[in-house]
Amino acid sequence: MPHLYNPFFTKKKYGTGLGLSQVLKIVEVHQGKLEIISEKGKGTKVCVTLPCNK
């Protein structure tokens, strides 16, 4: 998944390919973490972790 976060990269006929690049920017602005684990034939797990201000 080398192009996963590249803006405008998509393998779909329709769409802009902006989704994950935007998500990553938002998560980084909030000093969070974005983790994506994908296993062919099993599915994809996306975990977004954001800090909690007390």
LOLOFI-693289 format. One record per residue (C-alpha): residue in one letter; x negated, y negated, z. Coordinates in nm, 2 decimals. Layout:
N
kolpa/x/y/z
A/X/Y/Z
...
//
This chain:
54
kolpa/x/y/z
M/0.00/0.00/0.00
P/-0.27/-0.25/-0.09
H/-0.03/-0.51/-0.23
L/0.23/-0.49/0.05
Y/0.20/-0.85/0.17
N/0.11/-1.01/-0.17
P/0.37/-1.28/-0.26
F/0.57/-1.20/-0.58
F/0.45/-0.84/-0.59
T/0.74/-0.60/-0.65
K/0.80/-0.27/-0.83
K/1.17/-0.34/-0.85
K/1.36/-0.46/-1.16
Y/1.52/-0.74/-0.96
G/1.39/-0.93/-0.67
T/1.11/-1.18/-0.60
G/0.87/-0.98/-0.39
L/0.86/-1.25/-0.13
G/1.01/-1.05/0.16
L/0.71/-0.91/0.35
S/0.48/-1.20/0.27
Q/0.73/-1.43/0.44
V/0.79/-1.20/0.73
L/0.41/-1.17/0.79
K/0.37/-1.56/0.79
I/0.66/-1.60/1.04
V/0.52/-1.33/1.27
E/0.17/-1.48/1.25
V/0.30/-1.83/1.33
H/0.45/-1.68/1.65
Q/0.13/-1.49/1.73
G/0.30/-1.16/1.68
K/0.21/-0.83/1.52
L/0.36/-0.66/1.21
E/0.29/-0.29/1.17
I/0.42/-0.08/0.88
I/0.38/0.30/0.87
S/0.50/0.48/0.56
E/0.49/0.86/0.50
K/0.59/0.99/0.16
G/0.89/1.20/0.18
K/0.96/1.10/0.55
G/1.03/0.73/0.53
T/0.89/0.40/0.65
K/0.87/0.25/1.01
V/0.84/-0.12/1.05
C/0.75/-0.26/1.39
V/0.76/-0.64/1.47
T/0.61/-0.73/1.81
L/0.65/-1.09/1.93
P/0.51/-1.23/2.25
C/0.76/-1.32/2.53
N/0.71/-1.66/2.69
K/0.80/-1.67/3.05
//
